[in-house]
C-alpha cells in the first residue's frame, strides 16, 4: 500500500512538499486511529461517533472516554441484556449489580429490575447520576423499568492495642523488734590470791 496519494507522474517538487506536509498514512498509523487505547486524544470524539457510542460527554476525563469507546462494540453485541448494562457501567468506572424482578422474594413487577451502582471513592453529583442513568437506559431492554441505588463504601484500617500496667508498692518501715529471745550464757569461776611481804633493813650499828 502506497504511503502517498500523489499520482505516478508526480514532480519532484510535489513529492518533496508531500513528504514535508502530509501525515503518515502507513497501515500501522491508520490502525491506531481505530484503537481506543492509542487513538490521538483530539480524535476521540470522531472515533466515538464511528463506533456508535450511545452517550458521549466532552467533560469526561480522557481515561473514561477511552473506556466508553472500547466498550461500545461489546455493548451493542449484548444490548438488552444484564451483561450489556454492567459493561456500560464499568466503562464509566463503576461496579454494578442488577437484581431482576424474578430474583426477589416475593417476586416484583414483571420486567423491572433494581440497579445497584458502587460510587465508592469517586463522589457523585447530578451530572454523574445523569450519566449513569443514560448508560443504563441505552443498554437495558426497552420494555424494562428500574430503580437506581447508589452505594458508597468507606474502607477503614482498624488498629487495636491492649496495654497492661502493673504496679507493686513496697513500704519499708523503720526496723522493729518482732521477737525477743534470751540466749543461753556461759558462766566461768575464778579465784585470785595476792600475798604481800614487807622487810625493813636498818643501818648496822
Buried (B, 14 or more C-beta within 10 A) or exposed (E): EEEEEBEEEBEEEEEEEBEEEEEEEEEEEEEBEEEBEEBEEEEBBEBBEEBEBBBBEEEBEEEBBBBBBBBBEBBBEBBEBBBBBBBBBBBBBBEBBBBBBEEEEEEBEEEBBBBBBBBEEEEEEEEBBEBBBBBBBBBBBEEBEBEEEBEEEEEEEEEEEEEEEEEEEEEEEEEEEEEEEEEEEEEEEEEEEEEEEEEEEEEEE
